[in-house]
Every structure is written in C-alpha cells, then in structure tokens.
Amino acid sequence: MTTKNPLHIPSAFQADQPDMTPEEKEQQYVHSVYQAIAPHFSATRYKPWPVVEEFLKTMPVGYVGADVGCGNGKYIGVNDKLFMVGSDRSSNLISICSERGHEAMVCDGLALPYRSQFFDFAISIAVIHHFISPERRVAAIEEILRIVRVGGRVLIFVWALEQTGKRDFDKETQDVFVPWALAKKPIESKKSSETKKPKANSRPQGVKKKDRKNKNGDSLAAGQAAAEQDEAKDNEESAAVVSVVTDALNKLTVQEDHTDSQGISRIKDNSLQDQSSTATDSHSSSPHTSTASSTTATATTDSNQPNPEDTPPTAEAAAPVYNRYYHLFHKGELEDLVLQTNKASIVQQGYDRDNWWCILEKTRHE
C-alpha cells in the first residue's frame, strides 16, 4: 500500500495573518491557484452531479439563470431549454468556457455585474467555501440573492466537514489547505503527442445530444449508478496524479521541501533513478511550475490504462503542489448563513458527494 506523501495531505490553515487582508488571502490561496491549475482542474470536472442536473432540468423552458463560480462551465449546457450565463474569478477557466461556446465572464463573486432581480434562478457549486470569513460567505450568498427575482430559487453546494471520502480531515478543524498536485509535462514522445485527450461532457447551449441514453438503457437507477461511478473519480481531486507522483517521490534518496510565498510546496530531487509514467496534463506552461532540473514521474488523468510504448522515458521537473483554502461546513452551517440574510427561505437541503447543499427561495428584496 502506498504511503501518502506529507505534502499531499490536507493541513490546517493559519487564519491569523495580520499582515494580509481577507482579499489578499483569497487572492493568494484561491484565485492564483485556480489560475495555475485551470487546464488540469478542468480535465477532472466533466460529469454533472445528479442533484445539480435535476435542479436545472426542473426549471421551466426559457428561464434565465446564473452560474456563479462556473469553473469550466460544465453545468451551463446541461439543459438546452434554458439560457445561462457563467462567471468566475479565473480568466483561464473562463477561456475554457468560451472555447466550449458558453456565455461566461470574469468577475468577483461579491460584486456581480448583473442587474438586481434579473435572473429566474442561480447556482453556486463548490464556491462559497473558498471565502475566508463568515461575513464574506454571507455577503456572497446575499449577492447571489440580489440578482435573482423574488420567488426565484438558488442551489448552493459547499464542502462538508463530515465527509468520509479519501481526504484526511481533522473533524475539529474547519479552515484547511487542500493540496492539488500538478504534474510537470514530461518529454513528449511521438506517440504520446498523438494521444487523444478525453472529451469533456459539456456542450454549447442550444446544441442537443444525439443520444441521451446511457449504455445500460433508460433506467433512472442505472443512470444514477453510472453517474456515481464517474463522480467517484471526479471527487478524488486528481488522486491519480497524487498517487503516482507520491510513488516516485518516495524513492528519492534525498528530498528537500521548499514552500514559496504562493503557498506552493515543491520537492527538489537530488537523486532519482530512471522513473517513467504517462501524462496527459496540458498545463505544462504554468508560470508557477517548478524549474528544478530533476527527474520524476507524472500521472495521467485519463481513466484508460496507459500503453507502455507511449510512456516517455523521463520528465523534466518535480510536480509543484498547490495549497487551496477551504472552509469545511458542519451540518446546518450553510442554512444558518442563508437565514442570516433575511431574504430567503430554505426549500430543501441534503448531503451529496461530500458536500452539504440547499435550495433556497428568495422571499424579499431590499
């Protein structure tokens, strides 16, 4: 059994940093990280979560919605009978949305560039847990409610403290750093350069799927099972990358841990024998990528087994590990924040895929 590298285990976030404002902390530990990992992150975000998909498909035809913190836009094209606009702080993720034909823009979640009460509904999936303070989390919810009309509904997902997945969270610590290992692109072989990348499960609005059936037929239960199987891979947060990189790093005879001012941990390799694996990561041009001249292993985000003949002999540098800030919500905390706005009621809530979620209905506008 592979032992986890300490750099890949979630750690406590030191909130007491008087020399930094909340905005600066979010810029350093959230926004700059997603800018750096955007292509790799996007490659792991392709399957709509069933609760979100059901919410979007129950919206009446012609409704206009906002996806606040849309990432790569995987939810914007779920229901082609709606018109949705996405927004995100990461310009690199918004570029991916544009390439897919989605309407999306770069903006701050606390200052959305929309008219008040314009949208019929909104979603915010795995976003609000990135805000540093309770006040900023409430403000983020209030801003979403501002752009939705009275009677409109909002779906919010946040990471749960009580999650029981593969992450090693201390149940007494809610503010944490969650690492993301970004593999350095290896020396490219002819065959590996011709390897096709997996297609994202996203399409422009108005484009219909030719066949919505899954390979098990039209059974809803079968469809949900398939979705859960796919999302198990999605929720591992690049576990394949971490595992393979860890295997290689554990074989180092000498390791030096370096952490820079951007919250990025790096391993400098002084002795590593001939290691090799495959990689499909397209983010080799990251400005934060380590430049150490070492040899290490990289990993593939493709679920298919790699062809040994396509395996490049070596890679050029060790993989940087990016620390992302998360506030882990305990049960009932999200609902409490919603009620603090005095502008919405809770319609439905639940737990799904290590997240707490709730659907709220706007009841008043100031």
Disulfide bonds with the S-S distance in Angstrom:
none
